[in-house]
Amino acid sequence: MQQIISLTVNGRQRKVAVDIRESLADLLRYQMGLTSVKKGCEVGECGACTVLLDGRAVNSCIYLAVWADGKDVLTVEGLAGPNGELNPIQEAFISEAAVQCGFCTPGLILTAVELASSGKSYSREDIRREISGHLCRCTGYVNVLNAIEKVLHSSKS
């Protein structure tokens, strides 16, 4: 059964037909071509499919597309500046060598965007707890924590 939904994706209003059983991850990847949304575990445990939904990080693999009707969705593709420049969080991930294979990176970056936009202060342990829903087999998380801390501390200056 199909349903028409309206949502804003990366600042652009979209109206799409979706199967009522389709995940938001599938809609974003396969209908909209937003390949930063990775499909890892497909049960909401690895964080690779993380997107921001109305500013909050969600696992899009376990979130039905129909639930996104009327909502604002942000993927890594939506972080680029007007001339394609990288977001400061992306820059920090590069400068702190927080990227290896890159599979987990989009989800971690979007969680960092949520933290940075919250206006709250986070200790290193707080950040560790906030990213605990992301699995990374390459980095060991140290450089990821460094990158997120760098952005959070620079945004307070």
C-alpha positions, -999 to 999 in steps of 0.1 A, spaced: 0 0 0 14 34 -10 10 67 8 19 102 -4 40 121 22 55 156 22 88 163 39 117 186 37 150 169 29 182 189 31 162 222 29 141 211 -1 104 204 1 96 169 -13 64 150 -20 69 113 -26 49 81 -27 62 55 -2 52 20 7 38 22 42 63 -5 53 93 14 38 120 27 61 132 63 60 167 49 52 154 31 21 135 62 10 165 85 13 190 60 -3 170 44 -30 144 70 -40 164 102 -33 199 89 -40 213 102 -6 240 76 -2 255 91 30 227 72 47 243 38 52 225 6 58 244 -15 83 226 -36 109 191 -26 98 179 -30 135 189 4 149 221 -7 167 250 5 145 242 42 138 253 41 102 218 52 90 216 82 114 199 113 101 186 144 118 148 145 120 136 179 131 171 184 146 173 151 165 194 121 156 174 90 146 182 56 132 165 59 99 166 21 93 139 16 120 120 47 114 92 44 88 92 68 60 55 76 66 63 88 101 85 115 84 54 132 69 56 169 76 91 166 91 125 181 83 152 156 74 189 164 73 216 141 58 253 147 53 246 159 18 226 188 33 256 201 54 275 216 24 277 254 23 264 274 -6 296 269 -26 301 233 -16 323 240 14 324 215 42 307 220 75 330 228 105 323 193 119 333 177 86 365 198 87 372 187 123 368 151 113 394 156 86 419 176 107 416 152 136 420 121 114 386 108 126 378 91 93 391 57 82 368 35 61 341 62 64 311 38 68 302 51 102 313 87 96 280 103 83 261 91 113 287 103 137 289 137 120 251 141 122 251 132 159 279 158 163 257 184 145 229 177 169 253 181 199 268 213 185 233 228 178 220 220 213 238 249 229 248 226 258 282 219 272 295 184 270 324 167 288 344 141 270 325 115 289 292 131 279 303 130 242 313 93 246 278 86 259 261 105 231 279 86 204 275 52 221 249 43 195 275 43 167 297 14 159 331 20 144 355 -9 136 384 13 124 391 44 145 389 33 182 368 65 187 397 86 201 400 108 171 362 110 167 360 123 203 388 147 196 370 160 165 337 165 182 354 181 212 372 205 189 340 217 173 321 219 206 348 239 223 354 262 193 317 270 191 318 282 227 346 306 220 
